[in-house]
Amino acid sequence: MSHDTPTMTWDMFCNVIDNYGDIGVAWRLARQLSREHGQRIRLWVDDLTSFARVCPQLNPLTSRQQVQDIEVCLWSRDFPHDIVPGDVVLDAFGCTLPDSFLSAMVARAPAVLWINLEYLSAEDWIDCCHGMASPHPRLPLVRHFFFPGFSEKSGGVIAERGLLEAAANWRRQTEATQRYWQDRGVAPRLPGEYWVSLFAYENQAIGELLEQWSGGSQPVRCLVPEGRILPDITSGFCQQALAAGDCLERGALTLQVLPFSDQTDYDRLLWSCDLNFVRGEDSFMRAQWAGQPLVWHIYPQEESAHWVKLDAFWQRYGQGLGSDARQALLALNHAWNHGQNIGTAWRQFAHERARLEAHARRWPHTLLAQGDLASRLLRFIAARR
């Protein structure tokens, strides 16, 4: 725990929009602020059922409960009127706070520091907007915009203390990892077998990719957490419905469907694989900490704004890579997000794999040299109190 950070009370608000991404980020940040910095967190969430899938200790039928020293509350339409706001109010990703809570924020003394935690982005413009103050249009309140990002001028990225060491230790503990996977019905890794995790939105390219792996010379183990990609695997590859626990073998490919896991087990999946397909924001960031190449299925946005965000990240990530390796990585990510031409892109990627793996191992250390999001957030708050 940090000893130079004063203890403050926090109210954090999160709408569960894409099932797991938004709450995944909010929950990681809440835990880190509590565990490492001694902050007292009250987390308001509007969908406890989805939240419980990434946090099994949570009871989705209990509207107020303590989970890992954090008070978790159901954010319902009938928001309680007697809540006294904490020292810091953080709304995750621009969610709209209840009117009664805004009124309570106005009445509180000393004044509340109000922060809007924005979505993670590698775009250059966030450096200019990070930390900006925005007065409320009707009330005497000021909201500060905090932009997570990959530059020194941004808010940084979420990474709990000891994360890289935990990943390295997991990969070193061969017997422990084998027992872990055997307990989940996954056979030990074959000599030369390439392990891939596949967590994605719906994608028409999946059939072509799986055919590429099944017809290749290297054995591939594809581990798929149950989710939205399964129907496309059925229609594009195997013509049979798949569920958690199923295992399909075809040619060089072994495909296994895993039950949806909590955050700890998902990290272990990422640490165990040679390549990770991820989606949204939370798994995208955790794959980077795993130190292995990744393919990012970005959440589609209106007017194709997500393409700018996608390319901005890969441009920043690719600094220091040779042109061929950088192009192969970009081609695979574009093909996956377009849902087409994945076979050609995969062959390019495979040719550059050794260079991309070496770069992926260096990348987490580059990020952490600038400090993590929680520490930057607390410095930001200290400068304004």
C-alpha positions, 0 to 999 in steps of 0.5 A: 500500500502507498504510504504517501497518499491520503485516504479519500472516499470515492464514488465510482459509477459504471454503466455495463454497456458491452457486457464486460469491457467497461466494468472490467476496467472500472473493477480493476481500477477500483481494486488497485486504488483500494489495495495499493493506495488505501482508498475507500471505494464505493462502486455503483454498477447498473448490471450486477449480473454481468459484473458477477461473471468477471467477479464471481464473489459478487452476489448479483441479487444483493443491492449493497455488499462488500467485495474485496474491501470495496462497497459494491452498490446496484445503480438502479432507477430508484437511486437513493436520495440520502447518499453523501458523495465521497471526496472524489466522484468518478464516472467511467466513460461518460455515464450520466450521474443521477440528478439527486446525486448531482444535487448532493455533490453541490451541497457537499463541503468540502467540495467534491472533485469530479472526474470523467474517466474516458476511454483508452486511446493512442490518438495524439489529440487526447494529450491536449484534452487530458485534464481539461475542466468542463463546468456543468451547464446548470450547476456549480460543479466542474468535471475534469476529463481524464484520458488513459493513453500511451503517451507521457502527457496522457493518464497512462494505463491500468497495471497493478503492482507486480503484474509483469512479475506475476506473468513471468512467474506463471510461465516459469511454473511448468508443473503448476500451469500444466495442473491448472490446464488439466483441471480445466480439461486442456491437455498438456502442450504438444511439442511445437504446438502454437497456443492461441486465445480467441476472444472476439466479437462476431467475425466472418473471417473466423472460418478462413482463419481456422481452415488456415490453421487446420491445414497448416504444418504446425499444430495449433491449439485455439482456446475460445472463451465462450461468447459472441464468436461461437456462432460464427465458428459454427457457421464458418467452420464446423457446422455444429453448435459449440458450448463450453467444454467442447473440443474439436480436432481437425487437421493440425488444429485443436479447438477448445471452448472454455467457460467464461472466466473471471479476470484472474483466470483470463489473465492466466489464459493470456499468459499461457498463449503465444498469440491473443485475439482480444476485443474491446478495451479491458482484454486489449490492455491485459494482452499487452501486459502478457508480453505476447503478440495480439490481434485487437478486435476494436469495438465498431463506432459510428462513421468508422471512427474506430479505424482511426483509433485502431491505426493510432495504436498500432502506429505507436506500438510499432515504433522500433519494429522493422517495416516488414514486421510492422506491416504484417502486424497491421495487415493481420489486424486490418484483415481481422477487423474487416472480416476478410483476407485473413489467410494472406494476412496470417501467412505474412504474420507467421513469417515475421513472428519471431520479430513480433514476439521479441517486440511484444516482450519489450512493450510492457516495460516501455509502458510502465516506464511512464507510470500507471493510471492509478498513480497518475490519477492520484497525482492529478487529484493531489494537484487540485485539492 
